[in-house]
Amino acid sequence: MRAEFSIAGLREIDNVLAALPKATSKAVVKRALRNQLLPVADMANGFWPGADDDVFQVSLKLKSGQPRPDVPQSAVTMFVGTSKRQAHLLEWGTAPRYHKSGKYVGAVAPQPMLTPSWEAHKDNILNGLVDELRREIDATIARRARRGL
């Protein structure tokens, strides 16, 4: 599942981010995105069988073997997912499976974890992202002022 957000009409945030060094502005956006996506990962971890494991995480990179979206280099991209190989089998289930000999080896019923947590949080992410960006920008500007930058 992939979702893209485009925040338009927030010129003041865009102007402030543009005034900061590029690496600093990317770090601000990364921190804000991570803070907004953590509840999605936390809720998905609660649905995971054996909920004491934190298998779902927010990261900047995909694991090896996962398809890579075409994203411009200037964009900040964050992912919520897991490196557990069986997670997609549990999330969406499997059809009945058979060996070549015809022996039936079972099917897996879907146990959605990430989908319901995304559905529960997706409406609040955009609004929360605006507030989080403002907090991160204010904190960054204050930090840079203390350092004399």
Protein Blocks (a to p, Z undefined) as FASTA:
>chain_A
ZZddddehilmlmmmmmmpcfklmmmmmmmmmmmmmmmmmmmmmmmpghilbcfbccdfb
dcehiacddddfkbccdddddfbfklmmmmnopaddddfkopagbjcddddfklmmmmmm
mmmmmmmmmmmmmmmmmmmmmmmmmnoZZ
